[in-house]
Amino acid sequence: MKRFPRPTIVAAVAGAAAFALLASGCAPAADSSESEGGKIKLTVATFNEFGYEGLFEQYMEENPDVTVVAKKAATSNEARDNLTTRLAAGSGLSDVEAIEVDWLPELLQYSDQFVDLTSDEVEGRWLEWKEEAATDADGNLIAYGTDIGPEGVCYRSDLFAAAGLPTDRAEVATLLGDSWDSYYAAGETFSAAGTNVPWFDSAGATWQGVINQFDNAYEENDGTVIATENPEVKAAYNSVLDASSTLSAHLQQWSDDWTASFQNDGFATMLCPGWMLGVIEGNAAGVTGWDIADTFPGGGGNWGGSYLTVPTQSEHPEEAKALAAWLTAPEQQLSAFASKGTFPSQVDALESPELLDSTNEFFNDAPVGQILATRAAAVEVTPFKGVKYFPINDAMQQALTRVEDASMTREQSWEQFVTDVNALG
């Protein structure tokens, strides 16, 4: 496997990463590995919602010599900037670092900076493709799989009722259909009812559903970048922006305005991987009407899914490995799913009646286990995600945002996207 000096990994993002650390108030120094009373202290860095809060408490009860300290970044981008900066610096990483599937290929270039987590204890634990994605060219497993992201469509049944649309989730699934055209058409029908509520949150969020249905959107399997020349990418860019012009709330995911919008009828639907259920419930506390339909535009899609790694920087790698293995065991993944909707990637958990029979009270007692299992079975495409996938997709997200906030025309923003991609080398 090709190796690079450590500083290479952040050459293009060091300034932005440093700014993100300052802005978020993260201290650059590593914490002491020992807590009071001689206990081993293990820090665990995650982002968004992993559903681990109660599990950390349980682990400490079962392992009284260990103190677990949680660190949670607001977004995947913030977590990535933090990880790549401290990886290049050679210090400051947590004992367990969560990573997102879209930036896993970057880190596989530096797999010697992560503990090999191969173990008889976890052999056969995950879906085959989930484990293969975290295995380097030498056969080292650098990450334990947490969740996968099969997608349905979450919707506000109360807003549908106000627009004269069906609210029963089976009827809503029929209304939305299984194509992007039918999903957008349902949005036009909703808008025509005069509710003055946007159909979806943003072009960028919708793009994530679209792009994950392409085998090779940005790169060929040999790593050749095709993003700016791929006619499918340009057509999808125009299609999403066409829909955005009349149906989007122009609320970029994870922004303060987006978070606040859950309390004031910000939008009627959103693409909904399992992990998004916990995000919606947290932001929409006290709001009634959310439900989930067993359908997805384009047939099926997987958005996201994460892993746990143990950097070689850890002063307690064996204890950190044990914690990561425990957190990703089927029993704990079922607990995380019950807490935040993070859909398991473990074979035993996926076959569990506890999962398949589960419902979610906040989402109108929807049978979320069965719905997401059906959505997982509908996924037919595993996109190729190479070393440059994450920065290219980030450049596309910025391109879509520039159009939505009217800082550039569609054509100008595409040209800037081409420039940004070419600058990646």
N, C-alpha and C positions, 0 to 999 in steps of 0.2 A: 504494500500500500504506500502511496506517495506521502511523504512527510514534509512538513514545512516548519520553519522556526516558529516558536510560540507567538511572537508579535504579529505574524501575518494574519491571524484570524480576526483581528480587530483593526487592521490598518485603515479600512474604509469607514468604520463606525466609532472609532475611539472617542472622537470629540462629542458625538451625539450621545454615546453611552455615558461619558463622564457627566454630561449635562443632565441626563436622566437620573443618575445617582444623586446629584446635588439637589435636583428639583424634588425628588421623592424623599429626601432626608435620610438616605441610606448611608451609614458610616462605612468607609472603606476598610477599616480594620477588622480582622477576624475576631470572633468571640473566644474567650477562654474555653478550653475543652473540658474543664472541670468545674462543676458547680459546688455550692456549699455542701459540706458534709461528705466530700469525697466522691460524690456520685459522678458518673460519666454524663457529660452534657452533649447531646446530639442535636444539631440544628437541622431543620428541614425547610427548604425553600420551595414554595409552590406559587401559583398564580391563579387568578379567577377563583373557581370553586372546585375543590377536590373532595369535599365531604369528609375531611380527616379530623376535624376538631374533637369529636367524641372518641375517635380511635386513638388519638394521642394520649388522652386520659386513660383509656383502657390499657394501652401498652405500658404506661408508667405504673399502673396498679399491678400488672402482671410481672413487671421487671423493675422492682423497687430501687435497683442500683443505677437506673437510667433516668435522666431528666430530658424530656423532649421540648425543644424550643422552636416554635413555628414562626416562619417568616413568609408573608404572603405579598407578592407583587400585585398591583392592580391589573396588569395586562401581560399577555404573552410577550409582547415586544419589550416591555420593561424588564421582564425576567431574562430574556435573551441578552439584552444589553449588559445587564449585571453579570451574567454568567460569562460571556465572552471577554469582558473587560478583566475580570478577576482570574479567568483561566490564563489569559495572556500575561498577567502580572505575576502569576505563580503562587498567589495566596489570597485568602479572603472568602473562598467559597464555603458554602454550608456542607455539612457531612453528607446530606442527601439533597440532591438538586433535581427538581422536576424539569423536564424538557418537553417541548411540543413537537409533534411528529413532523411539522413542516421545516424545522431547523435541525432535526436529527441528522440528516445527511451531511450537514456542515461539520457536526461534531465527530462523525465517524472518521473524518480525516485525522483527528487527534485522539484516537481511541486509547493511545497509551497514557493519556491524562485521566483515564477513568479506570476504576477497578473492574477486573473481569468478574462478572457476577455469575458465571457458569456454576451450576451446582446440581447434584442429583436430586436435591429437594424440590427444584422447580422444573425439572425436565418434563416436557409435555403439558405444562400448565396453561400456555396461551394458544390462541389461534395461530396456526403456523405462520401466516404472513406477518402477524404482529411481532413475533419473535425474530423472524428473518430480518425485518427492517432494522433491528437493533444489534445485529451481529456483524462484526467487521470481517475483512477479507481473510484474517487469520483464524476465524472461528470463535473469537472472543465475544461474549455477550456483555455489552456495556450498559444495558438498561433493562429494567423490569417494566413490562407493560402495565399500565393502569387501565384506562378506559378506551373505548372506541366511540365514534360519534355518528351512529345512524340517525337520519333526519326524518322528522315528520314536519307538519306545519302547525304551529301554535296560533291560536286565534282568540279574540274576545267575543264570546257568544252574546254578551249584552249589546255590543256595538252591531253585531250581525242582526240581532233582533230589531234594533232601532232602524236598520236599513231595510227591513222586510225580507231578510235572507234567512235560510234555515239555520238552526243552531245545533241540532242533533249531530254528533260528530260523524256518523255514517253518511248523513245527507250532506254535510259540509265537505266530506271527502269526495263525494260525487260532484258537488259544485266546483271545487277546486280542480278536479281532474288530475291527470298525471302528466301534463305537459306544461312547459313554460307559457305557451300561448293561452292555455285554459286558465292558468293561475292569474295571469295578467288580465284576462277577460273578466274573471270574477271580480278583480279589483276595479275595473271600469264600471261594472254593474253596481258595486258597493258605492263608488264615488258618485254615480248618477243619482243615488237616493238622497243626496244632499246632506249627509252627516257632517261634512267638513272635517272628517278625520282621514288622514293618509292611510294608504293600504299597507305599506311596509315601512321599515325604519330607514333604510339607506340603500343606495346602489352598491356600496361596498359589501354590505351584509348579503345582499342578493347574489353578488358576484361569487361569494364563497360557495354557494350552492351550485352555481353554473360551472365554475372552473373545475370542481372536483368530479365532474362527469366526463372529462377528457382524459384519454390515455396519456397523451403527450402534448400538453398545452405549451409549456415553456422550453422544454429540453427534449432532445432525442435520448434514447437509452444510453448512448455513448457520451452524453453530456453536452453535445452540440446545442447551443442556444438557438431556438427558433421562434421565440416569443413575439418578436416584432414583425416576422414574416409569415407567421401562421395565420391563414385566412380565417380559421375557426375562432382564434382569439380576437381578431379585429371585428368579426361579425358579432361575437358575444358582447364585446365592449359596446357596440352600437345598440344592440338589442336591449341590454340592461339600462343604458342611458335613455333609450326611447321610453321604456316603462317608467324610469325614474322621473321623467319630465312631468308626469301627471299623477303618479302613484306614491312617490317617496315623501317621507317626512324630512329628508335631508339631515338625519340625526346620526352622526358617525358613532358606531358602536364603541362603548366604554367611555365616551365623553360624558361630562357632567350633565349636559342637556339631555343626552340619551337616557342616562340613569333617572333623571327627574321626570322624564316623559311617561314612565310607567305609572306615575301617580296622577296624570292629567290627560288620559286618553290620547297618548302620543301617536298610536298607530293601531291598526286592527289585526294585522297578522305579522308573523315573522318566521323565517326558517328556523327549525328547532331541533338541533342535535340533543341527545339526552342530557349532556352537561349544561345545556342552556336552561333546563327546567329549574334548577336551583338558582340560577342567576335571575330569572324572571320572578320566581317566588320571593327572593330577597328584595328585589327592587319594587315589586308590586304589593308589598305587604299591606293588607287591609283592602285591597281591590278585589272585587269578585268578578267572575265572568270568564277567566282564562280556561281554555280547554286545548286539546291536541287532536288533530285529525290524522288518521292512518293513511296518508298519501304523501307524495312528494313530487314536485315538478320534474319531469324528465325520467320518472320511474323510481329512482333510488339514489341515495347519495350518502357519503360519509364525510363529515366535517370534523376534523381534529381527532383528538386522542393523544394521550400523553404517556410519559415514561418517568421512572425514577432512576437516577444515576448516583453513583458514589465516586466523587472525584478523588484522585490519588492524594490530593491535598489534605484529606481528612486525617486527623490524628487517631481516629478510632475506626478504621475501615471495616474490620470484621463486625463490630457492633452496628455500624451504619448499614452494612449489607444485611444483617439479620433484621433490622428494622424495616428496610426496604422490602425484603422478602415477606415479612409479616403483613405489611400494608397492602401488598399486591396479591395476597392469598385470596382464594375464592370467598371465604367467609367475610373478610374485610371489604372486599369489593362489593359484595351484596349489601353490606352496611353502608358503604359510601353511596351506592345507588339509592338506597332508601332515604338517605339524608339529602343528597343534592342531584340525583338523577344521572350520575356518571355511569354510563352503561358498561358493564364488565367486558373484558377481553379474554377472560379465563374460561376454558372449556367447561369445567365443572359448574361454574357459576351460571353460564349461559343455558345449561340444561336443568337448572334448579327450579322446582316448583315455586320456591320463594320468589324468584325473579318473575317467572311467567304469570304468576297469580297476583302480582303486586299492583296496587292502585295508588293514585296520588290525590289526596283530598283537595289540595289547592286547585288542581286542574279538574274540578268537577268529578272527582273520583274516577278519572279516566284510567283504564287498564294499561298503564304506561309500560309495564313489563312486556305484555303481549304485543302492544303497538310497536315498540322499539325493536322487539325480536323480529317482527314481520318486516319492519323497515330495514333491518340489518340483512335479512334474506333477500331484499330487493336490490341490494348494491351489486352491480355487475362490473364496475370499473374500479380498479386500483390505480390511481394516477401515478405516473413516474415522477418522483420528486428527487431531483439531483441536488448537487451542492449549491446551485444558484437559485433554486426554487423560491426560497424564502425572500431574498432581496428582490427578485423579479416580481413576485406577488405583492410585496410591499410597495414597489414602484407603481404597480397597477392600482392598488388601493389609493395611493396618492393622486393618481391620474383621475380616477372616478370622483374623488373628493373635490378636486379643483373644478370640475364641471358642476358638481352639486352646489358648491359655494359661490359659483359664478366668477371665480378668479381667472378662469380661462375658458375659451370656447372648447367644444369637443375636439375639434381639429388641432388646436394649439396644445391641448393637454396630451393628445396622442403623440404628437411630435416630441413633447417633453419626456413622455414615457420611453420613446425610442432612444432619446439621448441618455436617459438614466440607465437603461439596460446596456447600451453600448459602453457606458462608463465602467460597467462591472468587469469588462475585459473578457 
